[in-house]
Amino acid sequence: MKKLSELLETLEYRLERADGSPLSGSAAKEALGAGIIDITNDSRSAAEGTLFFCIAGANRNGHDFAAEVTERGARALVIGRDVELASVSEEKKRDLILVRVPDTRYAMAFISAAWFGHPAERLRVIGVTGTKGKTTTTYLIKSILEKAGRRVGLIGTIETVIGDRHIPAANTTPESLVLQRTFAEMAEAGMEIVVMEVSSQALMLHRTQGFRFDIGVFTNLEPDHIGPNEHRDFHEYMHCKSLLFRQCRIGIVNGDDGHLPGILEGHLCEVETFGLGEGNDLRAKDLRLLHRPGELGIAFSTEGLLALSAEVPTPGRFSVYNALCAIAVARRFGVSAEEIRAALPGVRVRGRIEMIPVSDTFTLMIDYAHNAMALESLLTTLRAYQPHRLVCLFGCGGNRSRQRRYEMGEVSGRLSDLTVITSDNPRNEEPMAIIADIRTGIGRTDGAFVEIPDRREAIRYVIEHGEPGDIIVLAGKGHEDYQEIRGVKYPMDEREIIAEILKEKPEE
């Protein structure tokens, strides 16, 4: 239990009675001394002695549940506008405290931090933002620091990792209440450092307020996440990304990205740059593509803040940028060049250019590329390895923009030697209707394609028809281990499918 005053000490607020009249003097002092048993933004978990946050979501607004949670015994409501309590009993209203704040999400972040005892102060927190590379970069950082003997927690798109616990993620960056609870669990479990993905939505919605990042990282910026329920335009998207650098002590940023001035606008941190350009503090040079049986990678050297030679087991220049970023962060923790060099080749990220051993004659990988921009970047990178054939298997999600299907079809038709059109998550649409849209996009090119609606059979096809020197990409699903059809998620892990197909193959 905590007193209400302990939770509000860093916030601007006004205390009110249930009828909206202000609390002042001895009444306000008494209200601030009220004991709070729990905090929540979920009306279903509101109970006696709870503080409830009235948060506006995409589909529901917590202010509309004020009467319900008060009847359940909530002691305090954090509100941003008037709430309707006419149906609540006088007994319940008599003890209720309304805490009016300018922004309930902002308040939730600070109150949550106070509730859990400001756990970020017991950790070194690294936040990674950018359009691409966030997931891979966080795993790179985690792997290098752990190889150097540090205990590192992770929060991201795929999962939250606390020691041996792996918890599937609901959001790239959790709501502030969940985030602070996670920090507390990490500190209790003996983690020293946490590395986390920080989405533009999270920054816009104040999920990462209430603490300061030790290091903020910027990978790159491209137009994305613009539309309903996301960002109204590119300028807003960039502005939200930039907020991280007003909330961190050290900024480690991609000095080659043309949008960097916008990202650093109003920054309040020390800045360090990485990249391939001469002006960067940490620079990569002498890039060499590596192509071994069943594996693609890249080797490079660094100069500037740290000199080393390294290899990473993923292809392309963007892999160098991800590695440079991780190297720059590791250097800040005193990790030696030799420790970094030894750690990089062992990093594997589920569903991010994940090489699956299938054959010594061709290469097969799983990747999360699920829009045209990501797919074009991936296929262009793989083209540089001069494959015998570049084969791309993908589908598109149902109940999503049809334009994405046309664009992905056109990209694959233009850059692949063979496209295998299949299903992704059809949701409530007919799989063949989605496939027809993809075919329309491919039709704008002269690319060869086949249609195999059953994803399992499509994977079997590319494995059984793989030719020496091929690079085969299973795109779109990445780390996902399910397929959603008419509202039901069915188990479907591409790694398991591949293993089953290989087990069925006759010995050669």
N, C-alpha and C positions, 0 to 999 in steps of 0.2 A: 504494500500500500504506500502511496505517496500523497502528500498534500497537494491540493490544486495549485497553491502558490509556487511549489517547486517546479511544476510543469510549465508555468507561464512566465518564469522570470526573465526570459530573453525576448518576449513578444510584446507587440503593441496590441492592446485588447481593451474591451469595455465589458464589465459584468452587468447582466440584466436579470430581472425576475422573469417568470414565465409569461407575464403580460407585456414584456418589453420595456418596463420602466427600469431606470438605472439603479444599480446597487451602489451605495456609497457609505462612507463612515464605518460604523461598527458592523453594519450588515455586510458590507464588502469584505471587511476583515474576517468575519465569521465564514463567509463563502470561500475565501482563499484558504481557510484552514480545513475545509472539507476533505475527507479522505477519499481517494480514488482507488478502487480495487483493480480495475483493468481499463485498457483503452482499446477502441476498435472503430473501424469504419464499415463494418458489416452488421447490418441491423439484426441479423439472425443470432449473432453472438452477444448482443447487448443484454445485460443482466443487472442485478442490484449493485449499485456502486460504480457503474461503468461511466467512463467518459466516451462520448460518441462524436465522431467527426462527420459533419454533414458535407460530403464531397460530391461534386457534380461529375458524373461519369458520362461515357458516350451514350448510354441508353437510359440511365436512371440518375436521379438526383437525391442524395442523402437527406436533403432538407425535407423531402416529401415523406420521410419515414420518422420525422421527429416525434409525432404523437405515439407511434408504435413503440419506439425505443424508450420513451418516457414511461409508458405503461409497464414496460418490462423492468423498470427500476433504474434507468440511467440517472446518474447524479448530475452530470453536466453535459451540455451539448455545445460543440464548437460550431458556430454558425457564421455565414457570410451575408445572410439576408433574413428577413422575418420568416418565422415558421408558424404553422397552423397547429394550435394545441387545444382548440375548443372542445374536442372530444375526450380530453384527458381528465381524469378525476381531480378534484381540488386537492386531495391528499397528496397525489403524485406531483402536482404542479407546485405545491407549497415548498417542497425541498429541492426543486429543480433550479440549476444555475445555468444561465445562458452566457456563453463566452463569445462575444461578437468580435470578429477579426476581419482585416481587409481581404485576406485570402486563406480559405480553410486548408488548402493543400500545403501552402507554405507553413501554416501553423502546425499541421500534422507532422511535418518533418522535424520541427524543433521540439515539439512535445514528445514525439517518439524517441528522439535522441535523449531527452531528459529522463523519460520513463525507463529506458534501459541503461541509464547511468553513463551516457556518452561513451559508448564502447569504441568508437573510432579513435578516441584518444589513446587507447591501449594497443592500437594497430598502426602500421604504416599502410596507407591506402593509396593505391595506384588506379587512376581512372583512364580508360582508353575510349576515345570517341573518334568518329570518322565514318565515311560512307561504306568503305570496304576495309577488310583486314582486321576488324576489331577482335573477332573470335580467335583467329590464328595468332594474333599478337599476344593476347592474354595467355594463351597456352604456352607460347614461346617463353614469355617472361616467367611464368610459373615453373616451367621445366628447368630453366637455367638457375633460378634462385634456389629451387629444391636440390638440384645437383650440387649447389654450393653450401648446402646444409641448412637452409632456411625453411621454416614451416610456413606454407603459403596456402591461403584459401582462395577460391575463385568464384566469381558470380558472372554469369553470362547467358547468351542465347540458348546454349545447349543445356547447361546444368549449373547448379551450385555445388561446389566441392568443399567439404570441411573434413580434413583428414581422410579417412577411408569412406566417408559418406558421400554419395553422389545423388543429388536431388534434382529431378527433371525440372527445367525452368518453365514458368508460365509467361514471363516477360523478359526481354533482354535485360532491363533494369527493373527490379521489383519496386512496388510502392514503398514509400518511405518507412512505413510502419514495419513492413516485412524486412526491408533492408536493415533497419536498426536492430531488429531481432536477430537477423543473420549475423551482423557484426558481433553482437553479444555472444552468440553461440560460438563464433570463431575465436573470440578472445578467451572464452571459457575453455575451449578445446586446446588452447595453447598455440594458436596461430600467431605469427609475428607480423605477417604481411597479408593483405588481401589485394588481388588484382581483379578489376571488374570492368565490364563493358558499360559504357555510359551512352545511352541513346539520346537523340535530339528530343524525343518525346519526354524522356525522363527529366531532362534539363528544363524543358518548357513547363512541365507540370510540377516542378520543385521536389522531385523525388530524392534528389541528392543534396538538399539543403540540410542544415543542422550540424554540419561538420565541414572540415576543410581537407581536401585531398593533399597528400604529400607530393604526389606527382600527377600531373595531367598530361595525357598523350594525345596527339592529333595524327591520324594516319593519312587521310586524304579527303577530298570533298568533290562529289559529283551530284548532279540533279537527281534526287530520289526522295521518296516519302513526301511527295507533294500531292495534295488532294484532300477529299473529305476525311475528317477525323485525323488528319495528319498536319501538314503545314500548308498554309495558303499560297506560298510562293517560295522561290529559292532564297530570297533575301531572309525571310523568316527562318528557314531551315538553317542557313549559315549563322544567323544571329544566335539561334539556340545552341548550336555547337560551340560557339565562342564563349558561352557562359561558363564553361568548365574552367577557362583560364582567368576567370575572376574569382575562382573558388579553389585555387591550388597554389602551393608554394613554388613548385618548379614546373615549367612547361617544356615538354620534349616534343618537338613538332617537325613535320615533314617540310623542310626548307625548299623543296622543289615544287610544292603545290602552289599553283597560281592564286588560290583563294586564301593563302596564308594571311595577308594583311587584314582581311575581313575577320578571320578566325581570331586574330590577336587584338582586334579593336577593343580598347578599354581593358586590356589584360592587366592583372595585378601580380604577376608572377615573374620569377627569373626565367629566361627563355634560352633553350639550347636546341640547335637544329641538327637534323640528320638528312642524308640524301646522297645523290650521285653528283650534284653540282659542286663546283669549286668553293663556293662561299659557305658551305655547311660546316658545322663544328665537328661532326663525325661523317666521314665520306667513304663510300664504297668505290672500288676500282677493280680492274682486271676481271670482269665478269666472264665466266666460262660455263656453258651449258653442259650438264652431265646426263648421259643416257646409258643406263646399265640395264641388264635384263629385268623387265618388270618394274623399273623404277626410273623416274625422271628427277633431276635436281639441278642445282646451280652452285658454283663455287665463286668466291670473291675474296678480296682483301679489303681491309679498312685502314684509314689513316686519319690524322687529326687528333681527337681526344683519346683514341685508343687504336693501336696497331695490332692486327691479327689476320690470320688466314682462316677461312671457314667454308664449310659446305652445309647446305640445307637440303633435305630430301623432298622438296617441292619445287616445281619449275617456275621460271620466269622472273622478270625484273621486280614484280610486285612482291615476290618471295624475299628478295633482297631488302626491299623497304621494310617489310615486316620484321626481318631479322635485325636490321640496323636499329630499328626502334627498340627491340628487346635488348640488344647489346647496350644501347645508351642507358636504358633503365637499370640493367644489371650493374653497369659501371658505377652508378650512383649508390649502389649497395655494397661497393667494394669487392665485387666479384672479379677475379683475375681473368686476363685474356685466355689463358690456358683452360680455365674452368668453363668459360663461355664456348670456346672452340670445341671442347669435348661434349658439351651438352646439346648443341644445335642439331647434329645428325640424328639424334634419337627422338626428336619431337614429332609426334603424330597427332593430328586433330581429327576427330571423328567427323566425317562428312565434308571436310574441307580439303580438296585435292587429295583424298585418301586413297593411296595405292593399295590395291588388293592383289596379292600374289595368285595368279591364275596360270600363267604360262611364261616360259623363258623366251618365247619368240614374239609375244606382243604384250602391251601394257594396258591394264584396265584400272580405272579409277572411279571413285564416287565423289560427286561434288554437289554443293547446295545451290549452284547457279540456277535461279528460278525467275530471272527476268532477262530482257534482251541485253541490258548493259553488262550484267555479270557474265552472261553466256558469251558475249562477244569478246570480253576481256580474256576469259578462259581459253576459248578456241584460238584466238590470235596468239596467245602465249604458247599453246601447244603446237601451232603451225611452225614455230621457230625451230622445233626439234625435228623437222623434216620427216614426218611419219610416212610409211608406205601408204596408209590411208588414215584419215582422221574420221572416226565413227562417233556420232553423237546420238545417244538415246535420251529422249525426254518426252514429257507430257506437260500439260498446264492444268492448274487448279480450276475447278468449277466455281460458279458464283463469284467470279473475279472478272476483271476487265478483259473483253474480247481482244482489245488492241494489243495486249501483252502477247496473246497467242500468235497474232499476225507477225508481230515484231520478232518473237523468238523463232518462228518458222523461217522468216526471211534471213535471220542471222545464221541459223544452222545450215540452211540451204546454200548460203554464200560461202561459208567457211569450212563446212564438213564435206568429205568425199561421199559419205553416206549418212543420212538421217534415219533413225528408227523412231517413228512416232508411236507413242504408247500412252497409257493413262498415268496420271499423277494422283491427285485427290479430286475425283469428279464431283464430290459433294452431292448436290441435288440436281446436277445437270446430267444429260446423257453423254457418256464417254465419246460416242461416235460424233456428236455435235461439236465437242471440243476438238477432236482430231480433225474434223473438217475445217475448222478455223485455222489450225496449224498448217494444214495442207494448203490453204489459201495463201498463207505467208510464204511457204516454200515455193509456191507457184510463181512468185515474182522473181525467182532465180532459176537457174538450170540445174540445181542440185538434185542428186539422186536420193530417193527415199523409199522406205517400205513402211507399211502400217501393221502393227501388231498390238491390238488393244489391251491384251492381257500382259501386264508388266512383267510377270514372272516368265512368260513365254518369250517376251521380247529380250529379256536378259539372257535366256537360254540361247536365243538366236545369235546374239552378238558374240557369245563365248564360243559356240560351235562353229561359227563362220569367221572367227578371228584369223587374220593372215599374218605371216611374219612381218614385223615392223609396224603393225597397226598400233595406234593409240585409240583406245575406246573409252568414252566418257559416259557414265550413267549420271545424268544431270537432273537437278530439281529436288530430290528427296533429301540428300545429304545425311544429316544425323537423324532424321525422322525414322521411326520404326513402326509406322502404321500407314494404312490407306483409308481415307474417309470416303464412304459411299452412302449417300442418303442418310446423313446424320449419324452413322455408325462408324467407329474407328476399328478397323480390322488389323490384327498384327501383320506387319510386313516389313521385315528388315532385309535390305538388299544384301547384306553380308551373309545372312543365313541362307538366302535364296542361292547365292553363288556357291556356298559350301555344299548345298544339297545337289546342285547341278554337277559340280565337280565330282561328288561322291558317286553319282550315277554314271559318269563317263567310264567306258571300258578302258582297262589298262592298255597303254600303247606299247 
